[in-house]
């Protein structure tokens, strides 16, 4: 059975309902573990409130956060799947319908005039297309709130500054403080070009929280030693994970991007 335009529209709506109202199990587990390990009583109260928020949102089928984010879609199209329509148009239609159904806050505005356009405008939703093996279409959505997005950073380091990467990541989290609603997930993109590093950092956030190597855990430990804590009120847990994605880069460049995600680590995937 071929994938139709209507399949993608309906799938987009279903994905957004899932992403906006229910956090992935790995995130809930990480927050539960953070609540158990936290020694600061104020932080423990904050994390408990977050967990109650998650429970109520899922039960009542309402958005987890009033900032339902700008919508970033990662679309993988199998080589053997040849849709006879523009999948981007179908996703946009799904977003328009989901905005009314869920509902979603209309977050898209013109960058200069600030004229609103719902959640669909020039360049939004952000749709990243990739070609993969197989005969399936896989769509992943990441609603991204402004609080965490606004404290993200990118640096074009000198190739001799490899040892400074860790410091740049930690300083970015330190400067952000409580603004991104910690505990956060820290996505890092290293290499590529100016724009690719940022895309890698955002894609890194999609990984499951426990999926970290020794270098990532080392940075996570240093971040949690900062004492920023939940909602910036102090505590042991400032970040739940650090995830790094890499790309080869120009011999004269070392791009490093840090994209921070708030505790509402919203994402959902489907296959058609």
N, C-alpha and C positions, 0 to 999 in steps of 0.2 A: 504494500500500500504506500503510495507516494505521500510525502509531507505536503500539506496544503497551507495556503495563506491563513485560513481560519485556524488551523492547528497551532500555528505560531502565535497568533493573536491570543487565543485561549490559553496557551501555555505560558505566555508572558504574564497574563493576569494571574494565573495560578502561582507562578514563581514569585510575583510581587506580594501576593497575599502571604505566602509562606515566609519570605524574607523579612517582611515588615512586622509580622506578628509573632514569629517564633524564632528564637536563636538556635543555631546548630548545637547539637549535643556536646561537642568538644568544648564550646565556649561556656556552656552552662556548667560543665564539669570543672573547667578551670576556675570559674568564679566560685564554685562550691568549695574547691580545694583552697582557694585564696581566703575564703571566709574561715575555714578551719585553721589555717596556718597564721592568720593575722593576729598580732598581739596588741595592737593599738585599739582600745575599746571604741573610739569614735569611728575608726575605719571599719571595724567589724559591724557596727550599726549601719554604716553606709552600704556595705556589701550585702548585708541582709535585706536592706530596702531594695537594692538592685534586683536581687533574686526574687523578691516578692513582686516587683514590677514585671519581671519576665513571666512569672506564673500567671499574673492577672491578664497580661496582654494576650497570652496564648489561650487562656480560658475564655476571654471575652471577644477574641478575634479582632483586636484593635491594635494600632501601631504601638510598638515598644517605646518609641520616642516621638515627641511632637515634631522634631526635625526628621522628616522621612527621607531627606537626603536628595542629592542628585543621583541619577541612576546610571551605573556603569555596567555594560553588558559585554561579556566575553563569549564570542560565538565561534565554535569549532565546527566546520562543515567537512564531512567525509568526502573523499575524492569521488566515491561511487554514488553520492547523493547529489542530484542536479535539480534543485528547485527551479520552477518556471516562474518565479516571482522574486521581487526584491525583499529579502528577509528583513532588511532594515526598516522598510515601510511597515511590515507586519508588526515588528517590535514597537514601533512608534504608535501604531494604532492600539496595541495592547496597553501601552503606558497611558494613553489618553483615557481609555476605558477604566483602567485600574485606578486612575486618579479620582474618578467619581465613585467607584465601587467600594474601595477600601475604607475611607478615602485617604488620599495622599495630599500633603500640603503642597500647593503650587509654588515650587522653588525656583523655576527657571526664569531669569530676567536678562534683559540686554545689559551687557557689562558697563555701558556708558549712560544710557538713558534710564536704566533700571526698569524699563517697561516689562511687565510680567507676561509670560506666555504659557502658564500652566506648568507642565513638566516636560514639554516638547518645544524646542526652539532650534535655531541654527547651532548645530554641534551637539545638541542634547536631545535624547539621551546619548551618552558616549557609548558607541558600539564598536568593539574591536573584533575584526574578523580574522580567522585563521583557517588554513586548510590542513586537514589531518587525514589519516588513513581510515578506511571503512565506509559504511553506508548510513551513518547516523549524523544527526545534527545535535550538538550539545550546546546548551545555552546556560550560562552562569550569570547571575545578577548580583551586584554589590551596591546597595544603597549607601552613599557616602555623605555623612553629615558635615556641615561647615566648620563646626568647632574643632574637629580633628584635622580636617583638610587645611585649615588656615594656619596651622602651626607646623606644617610639613616644610621641608627645605631641600635645596639642591645645591651642591658645590662642585665646581670644576677644579679638582685638586691637581697639584703637580704630581707626575708619576713617581717622584721620589717621596711622596707623602703617604705611602701605603700604611705606615704605622699610625697615621693620624685619622684613619677611617673610623676606628673605634671611638676616638675622642669626639669626632664630629657627630656621630650618632648619639652619644651620651649627652653632649651639649645641646643638641636639638630637643631632646626630651626634657632636659633641665630647664631650658628657656621656655618650653611650653607650659611647664608647671601643671596647674589644675585645669587649664583651658580646654584640653581635649577630653575631659571627663574620664580620667583614669579610674581603674587600671586599663591600660591601653595594650594594643598589639602594634608592634613596630615593624613595618615593612621597609626593607632596605634594598635598593638597586645599585649594583656596583658594575661599572663598565658600560659598554655600548657607546651612545652619543648623549648629548644634552637631554634630548627628549626620551631616548630609550631607557636611560637610567630611571627616570620618573615612572615610566610604564612598568619596568621591572619591580620597582618598589611597591607599586599598587598591586601588581599580580602576586607579590610575595604574601600579601595579607590573606589571600585565598587559601593558603596552606592550613592544614589542621594544626591546632595549637601545640600539641606535644611533639610535632615533627621539627626538632632542632638538633643541630650538630654541636660539637664542643665549643666552637667559636661563637655561635649564636647564644649558647647558654652562658658563656663567659660575659658577653655584653649584657645579657639579661640580668645577671647577678650584679653587675656594676650599676645598672639602672635602678635596680631595687634597693641598692645601698644609698640612693639619693635621699630617701625619706619623704618623697612627695606624697605618696600614698593615695588612697581612694579619694577622688574628687579634689585632690590637692590639699587635703586636711591633715596629712601626715600618716605614716604607717609603713609597714614592711613591704607591701605589694604595690608597686607603681606600674609595672607592666606584667602581662601574662605570657608574652612570647616575643621573641625577636626572630624574624624570618628574613633571610638574605637570598636574593637571586642575582646571578652573575651573567655577564656577557663579555666576550672579547672586545677590546677597544683599540683606538689608535695608539700607536707607540708613544705619542706626545701628550696623551690625555689620561685622566683618571676621574671620570664623572661618578659622583656618589649622591644618591637621592634617598631621603627618608620620608616615607609616607606613614603617618600615624593614624591608627584606627581607634575609636573610642571603645568602651566596654561593650557597647551594642554592636558587636561584630557580625553585622547582618550579611548573609549570603545564602544563596540557594541555587541549585542546579537541576536540570532536567535533560533527558535525551528524547529525541523524536526519531 
